[in-house]
Amino acid sequence: MPTLRVIDRDGVERELNAPSGVSLMEPLRDMDDGVGAICGGMCSCATCHVYVDPEWVDRLPAPMSDEGDMLGDLRSRRDNSRLSCQIMLDESLGGLKVQIAPEE
Ligand code: FES
């Protein structure tokens, strides 16, 4: 069960225990004021947008082309942007730090 460090939209950092084998979007959706995730993880809404801490960017699998296409449409996109529904959690991601991006 990896422990995640999540900065919410108020700038408050929290620790979340998340199960392995689900996407990062799922524990973020369950937070108060977490991600919207309105497409349920189908990579078609971008409401699960997060910024990955720079220390972690290169430790994650690179985005597939459809994720890159969705991110490209966001005004709030940064170099460290990812869609949390496209990141599968496992023990190797213990300590992963992300910030929930603003709503668009
Ligand atoms: S939940 Fe819709 S793109 Fe991630």
Residues whose N, C-alpha, C, O or C-beta is under 5 A from the ligand:
A	BS01	FES	A37 I38 C39 G40 G41 M42 C43 S44 C45 A46 T47 C48 L83 C85
